[in-house]
Every structure is written in C-alpha cells, then in structure tokens.
Amino acid sequence: MRYCNLQKTESRHYGPYAALVMSVIAVSFASLFVRLTTAPPAITAMYRMVITAVILAPLVRKTLWSSLRALPFRQKLGLFLSGFFLALHFLFWMTSVFYTSIASATLLLAFQPIFALIFERIFFHYRIKPTLWVYVVMAIFGTAIIGLHDLRLGNTALLGDLLSLVSAGASALYMVTGSGLRKHLSANEYNVSVFFLAAIALFVYSLCKGYSFLGLSRQDISMTLLLVLVPTLFGHAVFNALLKHLKASTISMSIIGEPIVATLLAYVFLHQSLSLGWFFGAAVLLLSIILFLRDRIAR
C-alpha cells in the first residue's frame, strides 16, 4: 500500500513536467507552419486564436460567464492585458519568421525566462535563487551560439531578430499575468477568454492595416488549422493549464528548448543549413534546461 501511494505521489510530482516537455515539442512546429503561409501574420494569428477559442468554448459554456463576472476588477484588467500581450507576442514573432531564419526567430525567445524572472520579482516579489541566474546565462549563451550564422545576414535579419526579442518580452508578460489569473479561472476558462481577447486585438490591428479577412488560399487554411491543432492546443493551451502547477519562469525557461526542435524541422523541411557551432550551442542549451528543471523539481 505504501509503495502504491509513493508511485501515485511521484506521478503527480512529475506529471506537469512531462506535459511541459510535450508542449515544447508541439510549439516547435509553429515556425515551420507559419513560414509556409502567405497571408499577413496578423490574419493567420487572428484565425488561429478564433478557431482555438471556438473549439474550447463548449467545454466552459456553463461556467465561463459566471466565472468572469465573479472576477475582481483588478483580475479583469489583468485578463485583458494577458490577451493583449498574447496578441503582441504572436504578431511580432510570426512576423519575425519572415524576416530572419527560423533559428534566429526561435532562439531569441530564450530571453523569455529573463523577462519572466524579472516580472515575477516585480509583481509577485518572488525570491530568485542565484543558481537560476546561472542556468539562464547558460541558456542565453547556448542560444546565441545557435544563431550566430543567421545574425550575419544583414539588416533584414536584424529586424527579424528585434521583432522576436520584443515578442519574447510580450510572451513573458502574458505568462506572468496569466499565472495570477489561473487562481480564479479554470484552464479552459482562461484559454477561451484570453484567446478571444487576443483575436479581438489582432482583428482591430488587421482592420487598421486594411488586410482582407477572406480569400485565404488552401495552403493558408491548412497551415492555420495545423497551427491550431499542434502548437496551440497541444502547446500554448497546455502551458496555460500548467500555470496553476508551475511558475511562469519555469515554463518560460523550458520553452527555450524550442529552437532545437524548430531548427531541426527547418533543416528537414526547408533545407536550412546547420553549422557545427549550432550543435554546440544546442548542447549547452539543452544542458541548461535539464539543470533548471532538475532544480525546480528538487524544490
């Protein structure tokens, strides 16, 4: 009996981290699907959010409105901000994929944990262990090596790198804001709410830019549906659910494993070349993730 109870405890203990690994692999497909679209990134992101929210909405049809009405004003404001930051993240990052390589667009998301740690310290007064900063520095070093050969491509690539960096900051704000909201909303309630709000923000932006909302090509429709199924439902939606069990900095830190898988996918499907330096950087990055997650599990 004691052995069975121990097994159940360990399963609950490591379960969120197993789900986190699956989600990282899922979101790694996003850059490939985005690169294969021809529609404006804001349009693709908007439909991605709308379709995902519509799919999840039936799961919360009986509880969503009552849960939203019960939120204090400060939490309602946080929900709007969370949706806005998510929209910014998708807008800047999906645009960056077209300006720079997939390696660079994904590697700069490694700055998420730095932003998240700082925001957690500012907003929630979390204490930060010095060893966590060591792992973050290791991760940044590894991802910097991965993208060195792409950073020499010129001004266009540098613009893409900047867009990706801004998206990393927006993503960290989205994660940190959501970690507080998940104490008041279920995972699906939060997902539906924040995805709809992000879609509204992207709709307004697209309207201001004069983009067409109709006439998407068959390939754009296919890639958008894949974006919904793989990186959104099995990626970001799971990240939101895990915010109730893991800190935002833990999720952000693990997400920096995305450049490894994403760059491999770009090599296989888009024939983007890899250098020996990339493999060295990938090894450093992977080591930093393992050390960080081990430290969090031990606590």
C-alpha positions in Angstrom: 0.0 0.0 0.0 2.8 2.4 0.9 4.6 1.6 -2.4 1.4 2.3 -4.4 0.9 5.6 -2.6 4.5 6.5 -3.3 4.0 5.8 -7.0 0.9 8.0 -7.2 2.8 10.8 -5.4 5.7 10.6 -7.8 3.3 10.5 -10.8 1.6 13.7 -9.6 5.0 15.3 -8.9 6.5 14.7 -12.3 3.3 14.8 -14.4 3.3 18.6 -15.0 6.9 18.4 -16.2 6.1 15.5 -18.7 3.3 17.6 -20.1 5.7 20.6 -20.3 8.1 18.6 -22.5 5.3 17.5 -24.8 4.1 21.1 -25.1 7.6 22.3 -26.0 7.8 19.8 -28.9 4.3 20.9 -30.0 5.1 24.6 -30.2 8.3 23.9 -32.1 6.2 23.2 -35.2 4.8 26.7 -35.2 7.6 28.4 -37.0 7.5 25.8 -39.8 3.7 26.2 -40.3 4.0 30.0 -40.2 6.8 30.1 -42.8 4.6 28.1 -45.2 1.7 30.6 -45.1 1.3 33.5 -47.5 -1.3 35.6 -45.6 -0.3 38.5 -43.3 0.9 37.2 -40.0 -1.8 39.1 -38.1 -4.6 37.4 -40.1 -3.1 34.0 -39.6 -2.7 34.6 -35.8 -6.3 36.0 -35.6 -7.9 32.9 -37.2 -5.6 30.7 -35.1 -6.9 32.3 -31.9 -10.6 32.4 -33.0 -10.7 28.8 -34.1 -9.0 27.6 -31.0 -11.4 29.5 -28.8 -14.4 28.2 -30.7 -13.2 24.6 -30.2 -12.7 25.1 -26.5 -15.8 27.2 -25.8 -18.3 24.3 -25.5 -16.2 23.0 -22.6 -16.9 26.1 -20.5 -20.3 27.1 -21.8 -22.0 26.6 -18.3 -19.3 28.3 -16.2 -17.5 30.9 -18.2 -19.7 34.0 -17.8 -20.3 33.4 -14.1 -16.6 33.0 -13.5 -15.8 36.1 -15.5 -18.4 38.2 -13.6 -17.0 37.0 -10.3 -13.5 38.3 -11.1 -12.5 41.4 -9.2 -11.8 44.5 -11.3 -8.1 44.1 -11.0 -8.3 40.5 -12.2 -10.5 41.5 -15.1 -7.9 44.1 -16.1 -5.2 41.5 -15.9 -7.2 39.3 -18.2 -7.5 42.0 -20.8 -3.7 42.7 -20.5 -3.0 39.0 -20.8 -4.9 38.8 -24.1 -3.2 41.9 -25.4 0.3 40.6 -24.6 -0.5 37.3 -26.2 -1.7 39.2 -29.4 1.6 41.2 -29.3 3.6 38.0 -28.9 2.0 36.3 -31.9 2.1 39.4 -34.1 5.8 40.2 -33.6 7.0 36.7 -33.5 5.1 35.4 -36.6 6.3 38.5 -38.5 9.9 37.8 -37.4 9.8 34.4 -39.1 9.6 36.1 -42.5 12.5 38.5 -41.8 15.1 36.2 -40.4 15.8 32.5 -40.2 13.8 30.1 -38.1 16.9 29.5 -35.9 17.1 33.2 -35.0 13.4 33.8 -34.7 13.2 30.9 -32.2 16.5 31.3 -30.4 15.7 34.9 -29.2 12.6 33.5 -27.4 15.3 32.2 -25.0 15.1 35.7 -23.4 11.7 34.8 -22.0 13.0 33.4 -18.7 15.0 36.6 -18.0 11.9 38.7 -18.6 9.7 36.3 -16.6 12.0 36.2 -13.6 12.2 40.0 -13.5 8.5 40.4 -13.9 7.8 37.8 -11.2 10.2 39.6 -8.9 8.5 43.0 -9.6 4.8 41.9 -9.5 4.8 38.9 -7.1 8.0 39.5 -5.1 9.3 36.0 -5.7 12.8 35.3 -4.4 15.2 34.3 -7.1 17.9 31.7 -6.3 21.4 32.7 -7.7 21.7 29.3 -9.3 18.7 30.0 -11.5 20.5 33.0 -13.0 23.5 30.7 -13.8 21.2 28.4 -15.8 19.6 31.4 -17.6 23.0 32.7 -18.6 24.0 29.3 -19.8 20.8 29.1 -21.9 21.4 32.6 -23.4 24.9 31.6 -24.2 23.8 28.4 -25.9 21.1 30.1 -28.0 23.4 32.9 -29.0 25.8 30.3 -30.5 22.9 28.6 -32.3 22.0 31.8 -34.1 25.4 33.4 -34.9 25.5 32.3 -38.5 21.9 33.8 -39.0 22.8 37.1 -37.3 25.3 37.9 -40.1 22.6 38.0 -42.8 22.1 41.8 -42.7 19.6 44.5 -41.7 16.5 42.5 -42.6 17.6 39.6 -40.4 18.4 42.0 -37.6 14.9 43.5 -37.9 13.5 40.0 -37.6 15.7 39.4 -34.5 14.4 42.5 -32.9 10.8 41.6 -33.5 11.5 38.2 -32.0 13.1 39.7 -28.9 10.1 42.0 -28.4 7.8 39.0 -28.8 9.8 37.3 -26.0 9.1 40.1 -23.6 5.4 40.2 -24.6 5.2 36.4 -24.0 6.8 36.7 -20.6 4.3 39.4 -19.6 1.5 37.1 -20.9 2.8 34.2 -18.8 3.3 36.3 -15.6 -0.1 37.9 -15.9 -1.8 34.6 -16.5 -0.2 32.9 -13.5 -2.3 35.2 -11.2 -5.5 34.7 -13.2 -5.2 30.9 -13.1 -6.0 31.0 -9.4 -9.5 32.3 -10.3 -10.3 30.6 -13.6 -10.0 27.0 -14.8 -7.6 26.2 -17.6 -10.3 26.1 -20.3 -12.0 29.3 -19.0 -8.7 31.1 -19.1 -7.8 29.7 -22.5 -11.1 30.7 -24.2 -11.1 34.1 -22.6 -7.5 35.1 -23.4 -7.6 33.6 -27.0 -10.8 35.5 -27.8 -9.3 38.7 -26.4 -6.1 38.2 -28.4 -8.2 37.6 -31.5 -10.1 40.8 -31.0 -6.8 42.7 -30.6 -5.4 41.1 -33.8 -8.7 41.9 -35.6 -8.5 45.6 -34.7 -4.9 45.7 -35.9 -5.7 43.9 -39.2 -8.7 46.3 -39.8 -6.4 49.3 -39.3 -3.9 47.9 -41.7 -6.6 47.2 -44.3 -6.0 43.5 -44.5 -8.5 41.2 -46.2 -10.2 38.7 -44.0 -11.4 36.5 -46.8 -9.9 34.7 -49.8 -7.3 32.6 -47.9 -5.5 30.1 -50.1 -5.9 26.4 -49.5 -2.4 26.2 -48.1 -3.1 29.1 -45.7 -6.2 27.3 -44.4 -4.3 24.1 -44.0 -1.4 25.7 -42.2 -3.7 27.7 -39.9 -5.6 24.5 -38.9 -2.3 22.8 -38.2 -1.3 25.9 -36.1 -4.5 25.4 -34.1 -4.1 21.7 -33.6 -0.4 21.3 -32.8 1.3 24.3 -31.3 -1.9 26.0 -29.9 -4.0 23.2 -28.4 -1.1 20.8 -27.6 1.3 23.7 -26.8 0.0 27.0 -25.6 -3.2 25.7 -24.1 -1.3 23.2 -22.1 1.1 26.0 -21.0 -1.9 27.9 -19.6 -3.1 24.8 -17.7 0.4 24.3 -16.2 0.5 27.9 -14.8 -1.6 26.5 -11.9 1.1 24.0 -11.1 4.4 25.6 -12.2 5.8 29.1 -12.0 5.8 31.3 -15.2 9.7 31.3 -15.1 9.8 27.5 -15.2 7.5 27.4 -18.2 9.4 30.2 -20.0 12.7 28.5 -19.3 11.7 25.2 -20.7 10.2 26.8 -23.8 13.7 27.8 -24.9 14.1 24.2 -26.0 12.0 25.2 -29.0 15.0 26.4 -31.1 16.5 23.0 -31.0 13.4 21.2 -32.4 12.3 24.1 -34.6 15.7 24.4 -36.3 15.9 20.7 -36.9 12.5 20.9 -38.6 13.6 23.8 -40.7 16.6 21.7 -41.8 14.5 18.8 -42.8 11.6 20.5 -44.5 13.1 23.9 -45.6 16.7 22.8 -46.1 18.1 25.5 -43.8 21.7 24.5 -43.1 23.2 23.9 -39.7 26.7 24.6 -38.5 28.9 22.7 -36.1 28.6 25.7 -33.8 24.8 25.3 -33.8 25.2 21.8 -32.4 27.5 23.0 -29.7 25.0 25.8 -28.8 22.2 23.3 -28.8 24.1 21.1 -26.3 24.6 24.0 -24.0 21.0 25.0 -24.2 19.7 21.5 -23.5 22.0 21.2 -20.5 20.8 24.4 -19.1 17.2 23.3 -19.4 17.9 20.0 -17.7 19.7 21.7 -14.8 17.0 24.3 -14.4 14.1 21.8 -14.4 16.0 19.5 -12.0 16.5 22.4 -9.6 12.8 23.2 -9.7 11.7 19.6 -9.2 14.1 19.2 -6.3 12.4 22.2 -4.6 
